[in-house]
Amino acid sequence: MNLIGALRVIVGIMVVSWLMAGVAVAGDGAQPQMDGLTGGEHSWESSFDEAMLEGRQYYNAGDFEGARDAFVRAIQWLPRQAAPYRNLARTFNHMGRLDEAAEYYDIYLRMAPDADDVEIIAAERRGVVQRASADPWRLPADQRMALRALERELDDGRAMTAEDGGAWGLYQSLLELGYARPELEELRREMEERLYEELQEDLRRADGFLPVLDGPGWELQGKRLEALAEVTRSSERFDEVDDAAHVVAIGRALFDGDYDEVDQRAQELMDSGSDYAFVGWYRVVALERAGRPEAALRVLLDLRRDDVFDGEAARRLEVMRARLLQQLGGDEDAAQIYRRVLMGAEGR
């Protein structure tokens, strides 16, 4: 074996040992730490860490296809974490895909210019570049096409449509094709915002009073919530999505005629201080349909006192109050309310 061949063997052994040890290369006297793992408690952090650990296991077993897939997933969970780009570069190096290896070495070095292992990685990159082709690496054609389609849909289309269409379907396709670059973070953020906007658009339409959705409409909202749970990366947004999930569950239950479920969930949401004021109206409607006009009237009067509805929403509230009073024998009071509504007054 010549000198160059021996050096390559040594470097290969060193690379494997770094991944097996699971620690970052540290300076003299520094304590080693888990290499690239977040150790976080959020679902996206634990998913990232699991993918990184799985990638190491595949790498150390010599299954570089499995390692590549795992490190790609890690990048897709947290595109701004540097470590998986380095690991992916080394994996491509072992697979003989030198142009891709050089690209991912470059990404790592741009993302982590002050890392302890920069000199080692730079040396590995130089060795790869010497053996790679002279042509610069390009994003695969299928990924380029999917990326352009996604960007167009995010700009001019819908985030999600029935049958998993819209930008969400294209986003999923891009991930399935193995797209794993830092730019994915901006796409994820835009995808999250667009999904949330559409969710709120449907939940708050009709002058903020009552979403008008059929069964498929509520099903689509449920899919938007599932997608948001996958792309959201902040605790605050997760809390907002959780509130919206309760609203969607209430809307589905009302559509399905499960009025006890509506009553219970709506009361819990109202007691939590949710700003979805119309869930109180859902509760009124559910109680009235369940043959409980007295309970419905109590909830309605609470809504009137809170003064959260105005305009057309307030008029609808008054019509429902008159209807409930009629059911309870208050025909005269109901007639006076109807007259005020017809005259355009909003007297209480």
ZICOR-V589348 format. One record per backbone hydrogen bond with DSSP energy under -1.0 kcal/mol. CO is the residue of the C=O (numbers start at 1). NH is the residue of the N-H. E is the energy in kcal/mol with one decimal. If there is no record, write none. Layout:
CO/NH/E
CO/NH/E
This chain:
2/6/-2.1
3/7/-2.4
4/8/-2.1
5/9/-1.9
6/10/-2.3
7/11/-2.7
8/12/-2.4
9/13/-2.4
10/14/-2.4
11/15/-2.6
12/16/-2.2
13/17/-2.4
14/18/-2.3
15/19/-2.0
16/20/-2.8
17/21/-2.5
18/22/-1.3
22/35/-2.1
27/30/-2.1
33/24/-1.9
42/46/-2.5
43/47/-2.2
44/48/-1.8
45/49/-2.7
46/50/-2.4
47/51/-2.1
48/52/-2.3
49/53/-2.6
50/54/-2.5
51/55/-2.5
52/56/-2.1
53/57/-2.1
54/58/-2.3
55/59/-2.7
56/60/-3.0
57/61/-1.4
58/63/-2.6
59/62/-1.5
62/64/-1.3
63/67/-2.1
64/68/-2.6
65/69/-2.2
66/70/-2.2
67/71/-2.7
68/72/-2.4
69/73/-2.0
70/74/-2.1
71/75/-2.1
72/76/-2.3
73/77/-1.8
74/78/-2.3
78/81/-1.7
82/85/-1.4
82/86/-1.2
83/87/-2.3
84/88/-2.5
85/89/-2.2
86/90/-2.3
87/91/-2.0
88/92/-2.8
89/93/-2.1
90/94/-2.1
91/95/-1.7
92/97/-2.2
93/96/-1.2
96/98/-1.4
97/101/-2.1
98/102/-2.6
99/103/-1.8
100/104/-2.4
101/105/-2.4
102/106/-2.2
103/107/-2.0
104/108/-2.2
105/109/-2.5
106/110/-2.2
107/111/-2.3
108/112/-2.6
112/115/-1.5
115/118/-1.4
117/121/-2.8
118/122/-2.9
119/123/-1.9
120/124/-2.3
121/125/-2.7
122/126/-2.2
123/127/-1.9
124/128/-2.0
125/129/-3.0
126/130/-1.9
128/132/-1.4
140/144/-2.4
141/145/-2.4
142/146/-2.1
143/147/-2.6
144/148/-2.3
145/149/-2.2
146/150/-2.3
147/151/-2.5
148/152/-2.2
149/153/-2.2
150/154/-2.6
151/155/-1.7
152/156/-2.7
153/157/-2.2
158/167/-2.8
159/168/-2.9
165/161/-1.1
166/170/-1.3
167/171/-2.8
168/172/-2.5
169/173/-2.0
170/174/-2.3
171/175/-2.0
172/176/-2.4
173/177/-1.7
174/179/-1.9
175/178/-1.9
181/184/-1.9
182/185/-1.8
183/187/-1.5
184/188/-2.7
185/189/-2.3
186/190/-2.3
187/191/-2.7
188/192/-2.7
189/193/-2.5
190/194/-2.5
191/195/-2.3
192/196/-2.4
193/197/-2.6
194/198/-2.2
195/199/-2.3
196/200/-2.6
197/201/-2.5
198/202/-1.9
199/203/-2.1
200/204/-2.2
204/208/-1.2
206/209/-1.7
214/218/-2.3
215/219/-2.2
216/220/-2.3
217/221/-1.9
218/222/-2.0
219/223/-1.8
220/224/-2.3
221/225/-2.2
222/226/-1.9
223/227/-2.4
224/228/-2.7
225/229/-2.3
226/230/-1.1
227/231/-1.7
228/232/-2.2
234/238/-1.9
235/239/-2.0
236/240/-1.8
237/241/-2.8
238/242/-2.3
239/243/-2.1
240/244/-2.2
241/245/-2.2
242/246/-1.6
243/247/-1.8
244/248/-2.6
245/249/-2.3
246/250/-2.3
247/251/-2.9
248/252/-2.6
249/253/-2.2
250/254/-2.5
251/255/-2.2
252/256/-2.3
253/258/-2.8
257/259/-1.4
258/262/-1.7
259/263/-2.5
260/264/-2.4
261/265/-2.6
262/266/-2.7
263/267/-2.0
264/268/-2.0
265/269/-2.4
266/270/-2.7
267/271/-2.6
268/272/-1.2
269/274/-1.7
270/273/-1.4
275/277/-1.7
276/279/-1.7
277/280/-1.8
278/282/-2.2
279/283/-1.9
280/284/-2.1
281/285/-2.8
282/286/-2.6
283/287/-2.6
284/288/-2.4
285/289/-2.5
286/290/-1.7
287/292/-2.7
288/291/-1.4
292/296/-2.2
293/297/-2.5
294/298/-1.8
295/299/-1.9
296/300/-2.4
297/301/-2.6
298/302/-1.7
299/303/-1.9
300/304/-2.2
301/305/-2.2
302/306/-1.9
310/313/-1.2
311/315/-1.7
312/316/-2.3
313/317/-1.9
314/318/-1.9
315/319/-2.3
316/320/-2.3
317/321/-2.1
318/322/-2.4
319/323/-2.2
320/324/-2.5
321/325/-2.4
322/326/-2.2
323/327/-1.8
324/328/-1.3
325/330/-3.5
326/329/-1.6
329/331/-1.2
330/334/-2.3
331/335/-2.4
332/336/-1.9
333/337/-1.8
334/338/-2.4
335/339/-2.2
336/340/-2.1
337/341/-2.4
338/342/-2.6
339/343/-2.0
340/345/-2.5
341/344/-1.2
